[in-house]
Amino acid sequence: MKGVTDDEFEVYLSFEQRDEEWRAYMNKRLVRKIDMKLLPFLVLMYLLNFLDRSNLAQARLGTLEEDLNMKSNDYNLATSILFVGYLLMQLPSNLVITRVRPSYFLGGAMAIWGLISGLQATISSFGGLVAARFCLGIVEAPFFPGAVMLMSSWYTRNEIGHRIAWFYCGNAVAQMFGGLIGAGVLGNLNGTHGIAGWRWLFIIDGTITVVVALTSMFFLPDFPSEKCKWLTEEELHYERWRITIDMHESEDLGAVSLIGGMKMAFKDYRVYVFILFQHLSLLTQTFQYFLPTIVNSLGFGHIESLLLTAPVWFLTFVVSLTATYTSGRYNDRSIHIVALMAVSAFGNILVVATLNTAARFVGMFFLPMGAFTAYEIIVAWIANTFPRPSVKRSAVVAICNMLGNTATIYGTYLYPSTTGPRYLMGGASTAAFCVVTAVVAWGIRLMLVRENRMLEKLENENLEELPESTHAMGRGFRYIV
């Protein structure tokens, strides 16, 4: 078995010789432990990550723009500038995580972004807001790809899709509670101690983030290749064995250098296909930074608009867990994504096709229900397709997330305030992006089906003739389509 020492081989052989009933019991017990240790903190951390990133949308319904003398497309600039800083740090931060303890690295980054988020309450000019949002993007950059990297080290390819859904649901929950928190703060704290409501919003969100970050540094697990006190020695060996079996290679974080892993990523042609794929998918989600404003265009007050976003995100949360569960259960990615993109496209068309309040509000439920859930499956698909070596996987996740998120820099300009209340340009463009994303998903399916046939044909003849990108996985590896 590739990358396994003699001692490990003896232990792994003992697992091979156990009956299916024992392995099923052990697997169930172990995965439950991993879930309880890993997921709660990652979900909470991502919830706060997105809350600190998106609370500008709630602050906008307060006196933010008036107090900072913002005009025209200033809000769009303040939204997009965060992603400039975010993109600059994606790749270097995700390469570093393979060499340091994820608990310290992710927790430390979170504490800094929480501090910056809270300090936004002190700004007095639009220039200060732009600078703060840029810095916020830089320190938020390590978290999402780093968390995906950490999860892909603990879970098999069948398991990770549903776990990424639980992780990414922090986004939907953040949107849901963000609206509720925004309504409560803007409605009840505005003017308290002479401080505007939007400033209180930044103070509260930032303080909570720092507290959770410092706690996570002590409780978030590191990689399974390292010792951990919360698993028995047998459980830890079994965890390494089942990941080895799933990937056909032992996880060795030091086997490939950082530069080597990055070169391997850029030499793999499939990386560029997935960059385009993730980029298009993120374009289908740009409405999220304007949803409170779009709901407000239905004729509701500012506080009511924030409250009405909550049921939209709650239903998205339920749908995402259901769809990602079936995606993992049936080992399918492409068909789920195509169907979900169709749902989101329908919602965008409905929102811009009429000014009827009821019809448009119903359409708004379909926007995140399709786009967000599809994105969760896409992220899992990327991790599934580039499993080993770990440094290459880390580089691929960061590269796709980095270049994919460039969509957010210009995507925010699809919804200028002058196009309200219908927001025809934004809705129509997003619907078109949904269709193109679905087409690319089907193209990737055909590409990976072809590669699987090639692997099946060649692996019994000569392993050296296999495509270079699959050498690290060894015989028996097949791509999930």
Phi and psi in degrees as a GROMACS rama.xvg file:
@    title "Ramachandran Plot"
@    xaxis  label "Phi"
@    yaxis  label "Psi"
@TYPE xy
-66.9464  132.4  LYS-2
79.8982  9.9976  GLY-3
-108.687  133.419  VAL-4
-75.9036  168.404  THR-5
-61.7876  -42.9345  ASP-6
-63.1253  -43.6491  ASP-7
-63.8572  -37.0815  GLU-8
-61.2847  -40.1036  PHE-9
-63.114  -42.934  GLU-10
-65.7027  -44.7557  VAL-11
-63.7787  -36.4471  TYR-12
-62.543  -36.6243  LEU-13
-65.3505  -33.5014  SER-14
-69.1843  -38.9316  PHE-15
-59.8929  -33.4474  GLU-16
-84.132  -10.1569  GLN-17
-75.6815  154.805  ARG-18
-76.5349  165.789  ASP-19
-61.9246  -36.7583  GLU-20
-62.4855  -42.8798  GLU-21
-65.4524  -43.3994  TRP-22
-65.0448  -38.6734  ARG-23
-64.1917  -41.9217  ALA-24
-64.285  -45.3006  TYR-25
-63.7866  -41.7767  MET-26
-63.4491  -44.5889  ASN-27
-63.3344  -44.2976  LYS-28
-64.866  -42.8618  ARG-29
-67.9809  -46.7268  LEU-30
-63.4845  -36.4956  VAL-31
-61.9467  -41.3312  ARG-32
-63.1981  -44.3349  LYS-33
-63.1177  -44.3187  ILE-34
-56.6292  -47.5918  ASP-35
-69.0438  -29.2457  MET-36
-85.2133  -38.8304  LYS-37
-93.8077  -49.0509  LEU-38
-68.3802  -45.2739  LEU-39
-54.3755  -44.7805  PRO-40
-72.014  -39.602  PHE-41
-64.3191  -40.7931  LEU-42
-63.7418  -46.4043  VAL-43
-63.5728  -40.4179  LEU-44
-65.5427  -41.0048  MET-45
-71.6889  -33.5613  TYR-46
-56.5936  -48.2677  LEU-47
-72.1038  -31.5074  LEU-48
-58.6504  -48.1282  ASN-49
-76.6502  -30.9297  PHE-50
-63.1717  -43.1022  LEU-51
-69.917  -24.6372  ASP-52
-82.4576  -36.9043  ARG-53
-102.926  -2.65165  SER-54
-67.1507  -9.83554  ASN-55
-62.2409  -32.8674  LEU-56
-64.7327  -37.4073  ALA-57
-74.9081  -39.7552  GLN-58
-61.7831  -28.8397  ALA-59
-62.5862  -30.7598  ARG-60
-80.509  -1.69288  LEU-61
-94.0576  -140.958  GLY-62
-105.773  21.9495  THR-63
-54.4056  -56.1112  LEU-64
-63.5728  -37.3228  GLU-65
-68.5162  -44.664  GLU-66
-67.7859  -32.2221  ASP-67
-98.6862  8.34436  LEU-68
54.9095  45.4389  ASN-69
-83.9318  144.091  MET-70
-133.63  163.392  LYS-71
42.9594  -116.404  SER-72
-95.5368  21.7297  ASN-73
-59.2534  -39.3103  ASP-74
-62.995  -40.8591  TYR-75
-61.2915  -40.6771  ASN-76
-65.3358  -43.7678  LEU-77
-63.3347  -31.977  ALA-78
-73.6226  -45.7931  THR-79
-76.1839  -29.0271  SER-80
-64.4527  -28.0804  ILE-81
-57.4059  -37.9745  LEU-82
-78.4678  -15.6626  PHE-83
-67.1115  -49.6325  VAL-84
-64.5898  -38.0605  GLY-85
-59.073  -43.3709  TYR-86
-71.7567  -35.7642  LEU-87
-61.7577  -30.6961  LEU-88
-102.391  -1.7115  MET-89
-58.3044  -59.0346  GLN-90
-66.7776  -51.635  LEU-91
-61.1201  -36.8725  PRO-92
-68.5269  -37.2241  SER-93
-79.3032  -20.1728  ASN-94
-76.0492  -35.8897  LEU-95
-66.2079  -33.2812  VAL-96
-61.7809  -23.1147  ILE-97
-76.7875  -6.66397  THR-98
-116.943  -3.8346  ARG-99
-130.906  169.523  VAL-100
-71.7878  119.541  ARG-101
-56.8629  -34.6643  PRO-102
-61.6172  -43.0907  SER-103
-73.8056  -40.7709  TYR-104
-66.8375  -50.6728  PHE-105
-71.4713  -41.4571  LEU-106
-65.1664  -39.7161  GLY-107
-65.4736  -43.3863  GLY-108
-61.1527  -39.5858  ALA-109
-64.9003  -40.8474  MET-110
-61.2331  -39.5154  ALA-111
-69.464  -42.7197  ILE-112
-69.4635  -30.347  TRP-113
-64.8259  -38.9896  GLY-114
-64.2401  -45.0014  LEU-115
-64.932  -40.2642  ILE-116
-59.9466  -44.8879  SER-117
-65.3206  -36.9874  GLY-118
-69.941  -12.828  LEU-119
-61.1689  -21.1696  GLN-120
-65.8599  -17.2331  ALA-121
-94.2821  -7.73172  THR-122
-69.9885  150.701  ILE-123
-128.367  5.12997  SER-124
-147.414  162.883  SER-125
-65.5005  -37.117  PHE-126
-59.9912  -40.3282  GLY-127
-63.9496  -37.4331  GLY-128
-64.957  -43.0534  LEU-129
-62.338  -43.9215  VAL-130
-63.412  -42.2557  ALA-131
-65.2229  -41.5814  ALA-132
-68.1572  -35.3979  ARG-133
-63.8779  -46.5771  PHE-134
-65.3155  -36.9153  CYS-135
-61.2909  -39.8715  LEU-136
-63.2988  -39.2929  GLY-137
-61.3549  -46.4304  ILE-138
-82.461  -16.9283  VAL-139
-81.5588  -18.379  GLU-140
-54.987  -41.3276  ALA-141
-68.0855  -20.9474  PRO-142
-71.005  -56.0487  PHE-143
-61.6068  -55.7118  PHE-144
-64.7041  -32.0112  PRO-145
-66.3285  -40.1431  GLY-146
-67.2577  -41.1012  ALA-147
-63.8964  -41.5847  VAL-148
-59.0765  -44.6577  MET-149
-64.1694  -44.8615  LEU-150
-64.3149  -40.0274  MET-151
-68.2616  -13.224  SER-152
-86.1937  -18.9264  SER-153
-103.652  -24.8187  TRP-154
-114.001  150.593  TYR-155
-74.6072  170.778  THR-156
-65.2039  -30.9766  ARG-157
-73.0951  -28.2923  ASN-158
-87.2291  -29.4331  GLU-159
-69.9444  -30.7228  ILE-160
-58.9554  -48.6195  GLY-161
-67.7907  -33.5278  HIS-162
-71.1548  -37.2173  ARG-163
-64.8642  -32.7007  ILE-164
-64.0325  -44.1269  ALA-165
-61.4191  -40.913  TRP-166
-64.237  -50.7483  PHE-167
-70.8964  -18.257  TYR-168
-64.5988  -17.4349  CYS-169
-57.3392  -30.841  GLY-170
-62.6989  -52.2132  ASN-171
-63.8421  -41.6804  ALA-172
-65.6036  -37.2672  VAL-173
-62.1993  -42.5207  ALA-174
-64.1067  -40.6345  GLN-175
-65.7915  -52.7475  MET-176
-73.5447  -26.0141  PHE-177
-60.2364  -42.0215  GLY-178
-64.7969  -41.4433  GLY-179
-68.3096  -43.8233  LEU-180
-64.8286  -42.8805  ILE-181
-60.4016  -42.773  GLY-182
-63.5438  -42.7307  ALA-183
-66.3742  -44.4272  GLY-184
-69.8756  -49.4879  VAL-185
-66.9057  -30.4265  LEU-186
-83.3804  -23.9243  GLY-187
-121.895  -23.9158  ASN-188
-106.302  -5.36409  LEU-189
-59.7921  118.885  ASN-190
91.5359  -7.57162  GLY-191
-63.3468  127.93  THR-192
55.7852  27.5144  HIS-193
74.2352  15.96  GLY-194
-108.867  130.975  ILE-195
-63.9588  152.562  ALA-196
-58.6396  -40.4508  GLY-197
-66.4505  -29.2452  TRP-198
-70.5786  -40.2898  ARG-199
-60.1345  -36.3645  TRP-200
-60.4015  -45.8112  LEU-201
-67.3897  -39.5076  PHE-202
-62.9676  -47.5936  ILE-203
-65.7624  -48.5251  ILE-204
-61.4668  -43.905  ASP-205
-65.6714  -40.2168  GLY-206
-64.4756  -44.9662  THR-207
-60.4931  -41.5197  ILE-208
-61.6666  -44.6494  THR-209
-63.5798  -41.9295  VAL-210
-62.871  -46.1314  VAL-211
-65.6935  -38.0974  VAL-212
-61.5708  -46.5934  ALA-213
-65.0901  -34.6873  LEU-214
-69.0636  -40.8167  THR-215
-64.3848  -27.2451  SER-216
-63.0031  -22.1226  MET-217
-98.7823  -19.6836  PHE-218
-114.168  -20.995  PHE-219
-72.5365  129.806  LEU-220
-74.4102  159.762  PRO-221
-99.4388  -156.935  ASP-222
-75.5533  151.588  PHE-223
-68.7114  -12.7821  PRO-224
-74.6085  -9.24563  SER-225
-107.758  164.72  GLU-226
-71.2314  146.829  LYS-227
-145.626  134.923  CYS-228
-76.8289  -19.3879  LYS-229
-85.1957  -1.69183  TRP-230
-120.229  144.918  LEU-231
-70.7674  165.512  THR-232
-60.2287  -39.6699  GLU-233
-65.7456  -42.2059  GLU-234
-64.5115  -39.8611  GLU-235
-66.7614  -41.9913  LEU-236
-64.1976  -39.4584  HIS-237
-66.7313  -37.9536  TYR-238
-61.8179  -44.9995  GLU-239
-64.9272  -38.5518  ARG-240
-64.783  -45.6575  TRP-241
-69.6127  -32.1811  ARG-242
-70.1727  -38.9044  ILE-243
-60.8913  -45.4578  THR-244
-62.9523  -42.1476  ILE-245
-65.4745  -38.1533  ASP-246
-101.281  -8.1166  MET-247
64.5568  25.5932  HIS-248
-161.143  140.781  GLU-249
-73.1638  141.442  SER-250
-77.042  114.584  GLU-251
-128.389  103.079  ASP-252
-66.4409  -18.8597  LEU-253
-104.367  6.42201  GLY-254
-68.4292  -31.4482  ALA-255
-126.597  138.353  VAL-256
-71.0027  164.48  SER-257
-60.2297  -46.4156  LEU-258
-65.5725  -39.2536  ILE-259
-62.1675  -42.6149  GLY-260
-64.1476  -38.6958  GLY-261
-67.307  -40.4599  MET-262
-63.7891  -40.5991  LYS-263
-60.5223  -39.2907  MET-264
-65.1469  -47.1936  ALA-265
-71.1924  -21.035  PHE-266
-82.1852  -13.6991  LYS-267
-87.7724  115.067  ASP-268
-62.3738  -27.3621  TYR-269
-66.9579  -23.3741  ARG-270
-58.0769  -41.971  VAL-271
-69.4549  -31.6996  TYR-272
-66.7085  -43.7339  VAL-273
-72.6204  -27.5604  PHE-274
-61.5463  -49.3077  ILE-275
-59.2876  -42.7189  LEU-276
-60.6112  -49.8542  PHE-277
-68.489  -34.4055  GLN-278
-60.9203  -48.2547  HIS-279
-63.4767  -41.1757  LEU-280
-61.5531  -40.1402  SER-281
-70.9338  -27.5344  LEU-282
-64.3209  -31.9135  LEU-283
-72.4617  -6.94506  THR-284
-110.886  3.7134  GLN-285
-65.4816  -18.2201  THR-286
-59.7078  -23.7314  PHE-287
-60.8022  -30.2427  GLN-288
-79.7799  -3.31573  TYR-289
-126.423  2.10407  PHE-290
-58.1805  -45.2138  LEU-291
-58.5313  -38.3771  PRO-292
-68.2677  -39.6803  THR-293
-65.8139  -42.421  ILE-294
-63.3345  -38.7974  VAL-295
-61.0146  -29.4169  ASN-296
-70.4659  -10.4449  SER-297
-77.6872  -6.00848  LEU-298
108.141  4.53487  GLY-299
-86.9028  161.584  PHE-300
-73.1718  171.016  GLY-301
-62.1532  -46.1396  HIS-302
-67.8027  -42.9389  ILE-303
-62.2135  -37.2698  GLU-304
-63.591  -41.5555  SER-305
-65.3224  -39.8566  LEU-306
-66.6791  -35.3068  LEU-307
-73.4116  -14.8274  LEU-308
-75.8555  -20.6202  THR-309
-61.1438  -50.0915  ALA-310
-64.037  -29.2093  PRO-311
-60.8825  -46.6165  VAL-312
-76.8523  -28.3116  TRP-313
-65.8636  -43.7374  PHE-314
-65.8818  -36.7336  LEU-315
-60.3802  -41.6347  THR-316
-59.1127  -46.2896  PHE-317
-65.1341  -45.9659  VAL-318
-64.0134  -39.8697  VAL-319
-64.6587  -41.5883  SER-320
-66.0631  -37.8018  LEU-321
-68.781  -48.362  THR-322
-67.3464  -39.6704  ALA-323
-72.0796  -29.1152  THR-324
-64.6972  -47.3801  TYR-325
-67.8398  -31.3394  THR-326
-62.702  -43.3975  SER-327
-71.89  -39.6821  GLY-328
-62.8684  -40.3879  ARG-329
-102.22  10.2845  TYR-330
52.384  44.4376  ASN-331
-123.256  138.481  ASP-332
-120.522  -51.193  ARG-333
-64.2627  -46.9382  SER-334
-64.4585  -40.2675  ILE-335
-60.8073  -44.6612  HIS-336
-64.2519  -43.4366  ILE-337
-59.9167  -45.2233  VAL-338
-64.2097  -42.2298  ALA-339
-68.8018  -36.0401  LEU-340
-65.433  -34.0844  MET-341
-64.381  -38.9583  ALA-342
-63.1814  -46.582  VAL-343
-67.0797  -38.6081  SER-344
-61.1456  -42.8128  ALA-345
-60.5508  -42.9664  PHE-346
-62.1047  -43.3247  GLY-347
-62.7452  -42.0692  ASN-348
-63.4866  -41.3172  ILE-349
-64.8414  -38.4267  LEU-350
-67.1582  -35.9919  VAL-351
-95.2678  -11.4561  VAL-352
-82.1504  -17.0097  ALA-353
-147.234  160.068  THR-354
-106.542  8.54715  LEU-355
-65.7008  124.06  ASN-356
-59.8682  -47.4491  THR-357
-62.9045  -45.4798  ALA-358
-64.7014  -42.0995  ALA-359
-67.5946  -38.5799  ARG-360
-65.9393  -39.1981  PHE-361
-62.5338  -42.1211  VAL-362
-60.2635  -33.2184  GLY-363
-66.3849  -23.582  MET-364
-67.8073  -34.0184  PHE-365
-76.6279  -23.0983  PHE-366
-59.3291  -61.8708  LEU-367
-75.7603  -28.2633  PRO-368
-55.1921  -41.2887  MET-369
-86.177  -50.1931  GLY-370
-68.4702  -44.846  ALA-371
-69.0889  -43.0265  PHE-372
-64.8831  -40.9728  THR-373
-61.109  -39.1334  ALA-374
-63.8183  -38.1021  TYR-375
-58.6935  -42.1423  GLU-376
-70.2983  -35.6067  ILE-377
-63.1871  -44.8044  ILE-378
-60.9442  -43.0026  VAL-379
-63.8865  -38.1066  ALA-380
-63.6412  -39.2377  TRP-381
-63.3695  -48.2063  ILE-382
-62.7123  -36.3225  ALA-383
-65.6708  -36.545  ASN-384
-81.3923  -22.5673  THR-385
-126.98  62.8275  PHE-386
-73.4783  -36.5597  PRO-387
-140.477  153.375  ARG-388
-68.9208  164.226  PRO-389
-62.3802  -35.6763  SER-390
-67.8571  -36.5523  VAL-391
-65.4737  -44.2044  LYS-392
-59.6344  -43.9535  ARG-393
-60.3095  -43.6765  SER-394
-64.7338  -42.2074  ALA-395
-63.578  -46.8002  VAL-396
-59.047  -42.7847  VAL-397
-68.6994  -42.4469  ALA-398
-63.3915  -47.1064  ILE-399
-63.364  -41.009  CYS-400
-69.7099  -36.641  ASN-401
-67.486  -55.9836  MET-402
-74.9216  -28.2707  LEU-403
-63.8763  -39.7465  GLY-404
-75.1102  -5.74363  ASN-405
-61.6465  -20.4903  THR-406
-59.3059  -33.1415  ALA-407
-73.7458  -24.2268  THR-408
-64.852  -45.2578  ILE-409
-100.127  -18.6788  TYR-410
-63.144  -29.6705  GLY-411
-66.0466  -18.8005  THR-412
-85.1034  1.39935  TYR-413
-76.5577  -11.9667  LEU-414
-122.336  60.2799  TYR-415
-66.0807  147.457  PRO-416
-61.3533  -25.2323  SER-417
-69.9877  -13.9832  THR-418
-94.6842  0.870357  THR-419
-73.0535  159.8  GLY-420
-87.3376  -9.52167  PRO-421
-79.5139  -32.6422  ARG-422
52.2089  52.4793  TYR-423
-61.6975  -44.563  LEU-424
-61.0854  -47.0599  MET-425
-65.4792  -47.2688  GLY-426
-65.435  -44.4359  GLY-427
-66.9662  -41.9197  ALA-428
-63.7286  -43.2054  SER-429
-64.5494  -38.9864  THR-430
-60.8461  -41.4473  ALA-431
-65.2647  -40.0302  ALA-432
-63.4384  -35.2755  PHE-433
-61.1373  -44.1162  CYS-434
-64.3787  -45.0297  VAL-435
-64.6932  -39.6885  VAL-436
-60.5363  -41.3679  THR-437
-63.0964  -40.0769  ALA-438
-64.6054  -43.7115  VAL-439
-64.3196  -38.5661  VAL-440
-59.0349  -42.9587  ALA-441
-68.4172  -36.5769  TRP-442
-63.4389  -39.9204  GLY-443
-65.423  -38.1123  ILE-444
-57.1609  -48.1213  ARG-445
-63.3881  -38.2181  LEU-446
-63.0739  -45.7339  MET-447
-74.9851  -31.2417  LEU-448
-61.8054  -42.3544  VAL-449
-62.8155  -42.5321  ARG-450
-66.4548  -36.9874  GLU-451
-63.0843  -39.2104  ASN-452
-65.1449  -38.7757  ARG-453
-64.7774  -42.4382  MET-454
-62.0708  -44.1084  LEU-455
-62.7633  -35.9594  GLU-456
-75.1388  -37.9491  LYS-457
-96.0707  -25.6467  LEU-458
-65.8694  -25.872  GLU-459
-84.646  -7.94707  ASN-460
-95.1027  -54.9514  GLU-461
-163.282  114.575  ASN-462
-59.0987  -30.3011  LEU-463
-67.3204  -19.978  GLU-464
-84.9012  -5.86917  GLU-465
-65.3465  154.59  LEU-466
-54.8311  138.353  PRO-467
-54.2379  -35.3213  GLU-468
-65.9675  -15.0493  SER-469
-106.897  -0.756704  THR-470
-56.9492  -39.7937  HIS-471
-66.4813  -24.2571  ALA-472
-85.3776  -26.1284  MET-473
78.0265  -171.242  GLY-474
-68.2273  147.69  ARG-475
90.2711  -10.7328  GLY-476
-72.8305  136.215  PHE-477
-135.992  141.719  ARG-478
-74.5809  143.953  TYR-479
-85.4735  130.832  ILE-480
